[in-house]
Amino acid sequence: MRRLAREQLFENYRIADDMLAGREFFFDHFTAVDAHFFWCFRRGTQLNLDVAQFGHCMAHFELMKQRPSVQKLLAYESEMQAAFAKAA
């Protein structure tokens, strides 16, 4: 099941990688699509999948991490995880 899930995910990453070739965002400017894809791609990195083959996706991921709104979200996530860890 894991193998099939990874294959499906990587098929989508390949499509996204092709779409991102030569551009920063999926459309002419930042949209909700970019935010959603950031979340999807991040899940793959959190699952320790080797996503290095998707260079355009990686560049998009790094660009997104530099956005102030994403930095704020990631900081909030870290705070919440720390609070949950204390409560457990």
N, C-alpha and C positions, 0 to 999 in steps of 0.2 A: 504494500500500500504506500509506503514511504517513497519507494522508487517511482511509482506512477504519479504521485503528488508532485515530486520534484520535477519529473518530465513535463507535466502540465505547466507548472510554475515557470520553468525555464523556457518553454515555448512562448509564454506570454512575455517574459523578459526579452527574448530574441525580437519579438515584434516591437516592443518598446525601444529596444536598442536601435533598431533600424529607423524608427520614427524620430529618434533623438539625434541621429547622425547630422552633424553640422548645425545644431541649434541648441539653445539652452533649455527651452521649454517645449512642450508638446505643440503649442500654438504660438502665435506671434508674441505672446506675452504670458506672464504667470497667470494660471487659472486654477480652479479647483481640481482639475485633472492632475496637475503637478503635485498638489498637496496629497491627493489620494495615492498617487503612484509612489510618492515618498514613503508613505505608511506601508504600502505593499512591499516595496523593495526592502525597507528596513526590517520587516518581518523575516524576510529571507536571510538577512545578515544576522538577526537574532537567533535564527535556527541553525546557525553555523554552516550555511550552504556556501559553497565556493562560487561566488558571483563575479569573480575577477574577469571572466571572459566577456562580461557585458560592460565594456569600457564607457559607452555613452551613458548607460544607466548609472554607472559609478560616478561619472562627472556630474550628472544631474543630482544625484544623491548628495555629493559634496557641496554643490552649489546651494541646494536646499538647506543644508545644515548651517549655512552662513546667514540665512534670513533671520532677522530679529524675532519674528513670530515663531519660527521653529525653535530657536534657542530658548525662547521663553517657555514654549511647550515642553521641551526636553527637561528644562530645569524644574518645571512643575511636576513632571512625571517622576523625576528623581526624588523630589520632596515627598510625594505621595508614597512611593515605594519605601522610603525610609520610615514614614509614619506607620505604614502597615507592618513593617518589620518590627517596630517597637511594640505594636499592639499584640503581636502574635505570641 
